Amino acid sequence: MSLFTSLRYLVALHHHKHFGRAADACHITQPALSNAIRTLEDEYGTTIVKRGRNFECFTPEGERILASALRVLREQEVLKQEIQSSLTHPVGRLILCAVPTVVPVAARFVGHLQRRYEGIAIVLRSMSSPEIEAGLENLSIDLALGYTQRMKARVVEIKAVDQYREQYFLLRKSKKHNRGGLRITQESMTWKDAAALPLCLLTPEMHNRTIVDGAFKEAGVSVRPIIETNSILTLGLSVMVGDVYSILPSAMVGVLRGYGELEAVPLVAPDIGTPIGFMFAHTARPTQALRVALELAKDPEWAAHLALHTGPLTELRSRS
């Protein structure tokens, strides 16, 4: 077994935090993965993984070996893509992660990217902001779409390509079914008035909830939602079948445009516009897949498509 293969198994264990799931992801048996980790431990003369009945965590030495493994595999991927690609036909894998509220935008982006560059294989994952930040820093993520205002000084320099400003809407049932799909009302609602409604919101550990709570605080009120969830899908479904309201960013409202039984009310006072952008680790040698992804992120054609599905959603409002 090559060193590269053993390091991949180690990284898989890092991602899945479970020997069985990591083995399944690598298409090997669990004993084979465990033996590969033990071989690495023999090679480095130290314990890499704390084991109980199941995986517990990496040892401090294991964390250092993991960090090195991520860098080595990153360099291998850069070299492999450079050798296999041409200027007009890039080849390689791109790992793109997005915070849950912007996954619809990320999905549109990977669709555009795949259509333009058929040699690019894309992995799209939904992750929390802290998970994304850690992944960018340890180079296990190529590109991330999320809240650029969270970028901090880190060991690895993180750069951003701005995309749009996330605006917020109150989602509610419509009094009558709109044959044209979800309607955005001409009138707006204050955050203070929204606070008096029975709300379904995301759970407090999610960054989007932090933004929503901050808006309520700026409006001089606080809220006690009657439903809390870490599922974006639950927000929309709860409004459709229950007697609750929710607050959604523009990218999620755009996904619901086919539902004529719903309407979205722009929230004001305060006016919230949270910057969303692509983030990546600034290294001397980006992969070919990352290079063309960043080119697309700056492309006017993509920007025009993006404007239809994010921000104030003027296209939806103009036909309502």
Phi, psi and omega per residue, in radians:
M1 nan 2.300 -3.099
S2 -1.308 2.781 3.088
L3 -1.084 -0.698 3.131
F4 -1.021 -0.723 -3.135
T5 -1.126 -0.781 3.122
S6 -1.083 -0.674 3.123
L7 -1.177 -0.617 3.073
R8 -1.114 -0.714 3.109
Y9 -1.107 -0.669 3.120
L10 -1.111 -0.750 3.127
V11 -1.154 -0.666 3.086
A12 -1.072 -0.703 3.098
L13 -1.120 -0.657 3.073
H14 -1.065 -0.751 -3.103
H15 -1.221 -0.719 -2.981
H16 -1.701 -0.335 3.114
K17 0.961 0.545 -3.090
H18 -2.811 2.225 -3.069
F19 -1.086 -0.769 -3.103
G20 -1.128 -0.818 -3.123
R21 -1.177 -0.651 3.099
A22 -1.121 -0.723 3.122
A23 -1.109 -0.744 3.113
D24 -1.059 -0.738 -3.131
A25 -1.124 -0.516 -3.139
C26 -1.613 -0.034 3.134
H27 1.072 0.739 3.074
I28 -2.344 3.028 3.086
T29 -1.416 2.781 3.111
Q30 -1.104 -0.726 3.078
P31 -1.044 -0.624 3.128
A32 -1.136 -0.715 3.115
L33 -1.168 -0.759 3.133
S34 -1.066 -0.710 3.126
N35 -1.135 -0.650 3.124
A36 -1.133 -0.688 3.114
I37 -1.167 -0.714 3.112
R38 -1.125 -0.615 3.084
T39 -1.102 -0.712 3.072
L40 -1.114 -0.686 3.127
E41 -1.112 -0.677 3.084
D42 -1.160 -0.693 -3.113
E43 -1.095 -0.733 -3.090
Y44 -1.656 -0.132 3.094
G45 1.181 0.595 -3.132
T46 -2.691 2.781 3.063
T47 -1.386 2.253 -3.111
I48 -1.692 -0.659 -3.019
V49 -2.155 2.333 2.979
K50 -1.462 2.162 -3.086
R51 -2.047 2.328 2.890
G52 -1.962 -2.269 2.975
R53 -1.250 -0.411 3.112
N54 -2.377 3.137 3.051
F55 -1.071 2.313 3.092
E56 -1.847 -1.041 3.137
C57 -3.012 3.035 3.012
F58 -1.499 2.528 3.023
T59 -1.262 2.894 3.070
P60 -0.971 -0.693 3.089
E61 -1.170 -0.660 3.110
G62 -1.112 -0.647 3.093
E63 -1.087 -0.678 3.117
R64 -1.180 -0.712 3.118
I65 -1.158 -0.699 3.100
L66 -1.071 -0.794 3.135
A67 -1.035 -0.718 3.101
S68 -1.159 -0.707 3.137
A69 -1.056 -0.739 -3.137
L70 -1.100 -0.698 3.119
R71 -1.183 -0.743 -3.130
V72 -1.096 -0.817 -3.124
L73 -1.169 -0.570 3.078
R74 -1.112 -0.820 3.134
E75 -1.114 -0.654 3.097
Q76 -1.105 -0.727 3.134
E77 -1.163 -0.701 3.091
V78 -1.031 -0.837 -3.123
L79 -1.122 -0.761 -3.128
K80 -1.060 -0.755 -3.131
Q81 -1.201 -0.648 3.112
E82 -1.104 -0.691 -3.119
I83 -1.245 -0.691 -3.035
Q84 -1.504 -0.269 -3.039
S85 -1.702 2.760 2.900
S86 -2.104 3.005 -3.108
L87 -1.070 -0.606 -3.086
T88 -1.695 -0.189 -3.103
H89 -2.390 1.349 3.111
P90 -1.209 2.515 -3.126
V91 -2.274 2.397 3.071
G92 2.660 3.137 -3.108
R93 -1.874 2.461 3.083
L94 -2.124 2.189 3.047
I95 -1.767 1.933 -3.115
L96 -1.984 2.226 3.118
C97 -2.100 2.564 -3.091
A98 -2.449 2.542 3.019
V99 -1.165 2.646 -2.990
P100 -0.948 -0.651 -3.056
T101 -1.254 -0.256 -3.133
V102 -1.990 0.174 3.112
V103 -0.976 -0.691 3.098
P104 -1.015 -0.647 3.102
V105 -1.198 -0.746 3.116
A106 -1.076 -0.680 3.130
A107 -1.120 -0.715 3.085
R108 -1.115 -0.689 -3.116
F109 -1.109 -0.816 -3.107
V110 -1.172 -0.533 3.047
G111 -1.106 -0.778 3.087
H112 -1.114 -0.724 -3.099
L113 -1.150 -0.778 -3.121
Q114 -1.140 -0.670 3.136
R115 -1.131 -0.617 -3.102
R116 -1.425 -0.621 -3.076
Y117 -2.280 1.625 -3.046
E118 -1.218 -0.255 3.130
G119 -1.460 -0.066 -3.131
I120 -1.634 2.136 3.033
A121 -1.699 2.275 -2.971
I122 -2.086 2.350 2.978
V123 -1.960 2.095 3.126
L124 -1.972 2.148 3.140
R125 -2.184 2.559 2.988
S126 -1.614 2.239 -3.092
M127 -2.468 2.744 3.026
S128 -1.298 2.829 3.124
S129 -1.021 -0.802 3.109
P130 -1.069 -0.659 3.113
E131 -1.135 -0.696 3.120
I132 -1.130 -0.780 -3.122
E133 -1.071 -0.734 3.109
A134 -1.144 -0.708 -3.130
G135 -1.160 -0.648 3.067
L136 -1.154 -0.687 -3.099
E137 -1.211 -0.678 -3.111
N138 -1.624 0.105 3.048
L139 1.200 0.343 3.055
S140 -1.463 -0.182 3.080
I141 -2.060 2.353 3.102
D142 -1.444 -0.754 -3.009
L143 -2.589 2.508 -3.141
A144 -2.359 2.555 3.049
L145 -2.033 2.097 -3.077
G146 -3.050 -2.697 -3.019
Y147 -1.487 1.822 -3.078
T148 -1.202 -0.354 3.141
Q149 -1.186 -0.238 3.125
R150 -1.487 -0.131 -3.090
M151 -1.069 2.329 -3.134
K152 -2.257 2.892 3.053
A153 -1.187 2.156 -3.095
R154 -2.319 3.114 3.119
V155 -1.053 -0.736 3.080
V156 -1.760 2.306 3.138
E157 -1.220 2.232 3.133
I158 -1.859 2.253 3.093
K159 -2.008 2.847 -3.067
A160 -2.361 2.613 2.969
V161 -2.059 1.883 -3.078
D162 -1.092 2.507 -3.118
Q163 -2.099 -0.949 -3.111
Y164 -2.864 3.033 3.074
R165 -1.904 2.171 -3.084
E166 -1.335 2.097 3.108
Q167 -1.909 2.834 -2.947
Y168 -2.131 2.535 -3.090
F169 -2.338 2.564 2.948
L170 -1.486 2.205 3.113
L171 -1.727 2.271 -3.134
R172 -2.568 2.905 3.027
K173 -1.220 2.522 3.061
S174 -1.496 2.544 3.127
K175 -1.161 -0.486 3.057
K176 -2.466 2.626 -3.102
H177 -1.180 2.276 3.134
N178 -1.715 1.988 -3.073
R179 -1.088 -0.397 -3.140
G180 -1.484 0.071 -3.120
G181 1.727 -2.936 -3.115
L182 -0.935 2.372 -3.118
R183 -1.895 2.385 2.974
I184 -1.742 2.123 -3.039
T185 -1.219 2.636 3.080
Q186 -1.265 -0.627 3.123
E187 -1.425 2.675 3.125
S188 -1.874 3.081 3.098
M189 -2.371 2.509 3.088
T190 -1.383 2.695 3.068
W191 -1.087 -0.578 3.132
K192 -1.099 -0.754 3.113
D193 -1.176 -0.650 3.132
A194 -1.112 -0.559 -3.107
A195 -1.115 -0.384 -3.106
A196 -1.450 -0.079 -3.083
L197 -1.633 2.713 3.028
P198 -1.240 1.976 -2.953
L199 -1.927 2.558 2.919
C200 -1.940 2.034 -3.070
L201 -2.231 2.896 3.051
L202 -1.212 2.790 -3.130
T203 -1.251 2.718 -2.977
P204 -1.060 -0.437 -3.087
E205 -1.322 -0.185 -3.121
M206 -1.508 2.398 -3.035
H207 -1.097 -0.601 3.109
N208 -1.034 -0.658 3.100
R209 -1.136 -0.638 3.085
T210 -1.038 -0.719 3.115
I211 -1.136 -0.786 -3.139
V212 -1.092 -0.810 3.117
D213 -1.075 -0.644 3.114
G214 -1.125 -0.646 3.108
A215 -1.164 -0.746 3.095
F216 -1.093 -0.721 3.137
K217 -1.091 -0.726 3.120
E218 -1.121 -0.519 3.107
A219 -1.414 -0.052 3.092
G220 1.487 0.348 -3.129
V221 -2.352 2.890 3.004
S222 -2.253 2.818 -3.076
V223 -2.242 2.664 2.971
R224 -2.184 1.618 -3.111
P225 -1.099 2.595 3.117
I226 -1.537 -0.272 3.014
I227 -2.353 2.337 3.016
E228 -2.204 2.466 -3.091
T229 -2.643 2.714 2.993
N230 -1.780 0.218 -3.134
S231 -1.880 2.114 3.094
I232 -1.113 -0.673 -3.141
L233 -1.016 -0.668 -3.113
T234 -1.079 -0.585 -3.126
L235 -1.019 -0.890 -3.114
G236 -1.211 -0.746 -3.110
L237 -1.155 -0.618 3.130
S238 -1.096 -0.666 3.118
V239 -1.202 -0.699 -3.093
M240 -1.152 -0.663 -3.021
V241 -1.897 -0.229 -3.097
G242 -1.947 -3.016 3.093
D243 -1.891 0.946 -3.113
V244 -2.286 2.935 3.068
Y245 -2.093 2.834 3.076
S246 -2.482 2.940 3.097
I247 -2.115 2.129 -3.070
L248 -2.213 2.547 3.005
P249 -1.316 2.858 -3.020
S250 -1.006 -0.665 -3.103
A251 -1.082 -0.620 3.126
M252 -1.351 -0.628 3.072
V253 -1.069 -0.699 3.132
G254 -1.042 -0.577 3.129
V255 -1.167 -0.497 -3.064
L256 -1.595 0.196 -3.004
R257 -1.071 -0.321 3.140
G258 -1.468 -0.080 -3.063
Y259 -1.670 1.718 -3.096
G260 -1.229 -0.225 3.124
E261 -1.452 -0.025 -3.126
L262 -2.030 2.733 2.967
E263 -2.495 2.700 -3.102
A264 -2.088 2.364 -3.099
V265 -1.973 2.116 3.109
P266 -1.057 2.371 3.140
L267 -1.713 2.359 -3.096
V268 -2.358 2.998 3.081
A269 0.933 1.219 0.164
P270 -1.552 2.804 3.004
D271 -1.530 2.045 -3.088
I272 -1.798 2.231 3.058
G273 -2.389 1.578 -3.051
T274 -1.489 2.168 -3.105
P275 -1.220 2.292 3.087
I276 -2.047 2.379 3.134
G277 -2.746 2.931 3.017
F278 -1.444 2.396 3.140
M279 -2.171 2.529 -3.128
F280 -2.668 2.706 3.089
A281 -1.355 2.213 -3.131
H282 -1.416 1.828 3.107
T283 -2.112 2.872 -3.095
A284 -1.158 -0.530 -3.061
R285 -2.288 1.616 3.042
P286 -1.261 2.715 3.038
T287 -1.190 2.807 3.101
Q288 -1.104 -0.649 3.122
A289 -1.105 -0.735 3.105
L290 -1.162 -0.679 -3.127
R291 -1.024 -0.846 -3.092
V292 -1.312 -0.486 3.070
A293 -1.130 -0.733 3.121
L294 -1.180 -0.579 3.068
E295 -1.108 -0.749 3.120
L296 -1.135 -0.658 -3.126
A297 -1.062 -0.394 -3.137
K298 -1.803 0.048 -3.029
D299 -1.345 2.312 -3.140
P300 -1.045 -0.584 3.127
E301 -1.133 -0.739 3.083
W302 -1.153 -0.697 -3.138
A303 -1.075 -0.671 3.135
A304 -1.168 -0.712 3.094
H305 -1.132 -0.749 -3.121
L306 -1.058 -0.678 -3.098
A307 -1.106 -0.414 3.141
L308 -1.331 -0.329 -2.976
H309 -2.129 0.094 -3.108
T310 -2.452 -3.120 3.078
G311 1.185 -2.407 -3.072
P312 -1.336 -0.126 -3.130
L313 0.934 0.881 -3.085
T314 -1.105 -0.505 -3.139
E315 -1.150 -0.714 3.099
L316 -1.185 -0.694 -3.078
R317 -1.214 -0.623 -3.061
S318 -1.200 -0.446 -3.119
R319 -1.744 -0.002 -3.094
S320 -1.480 nan nan
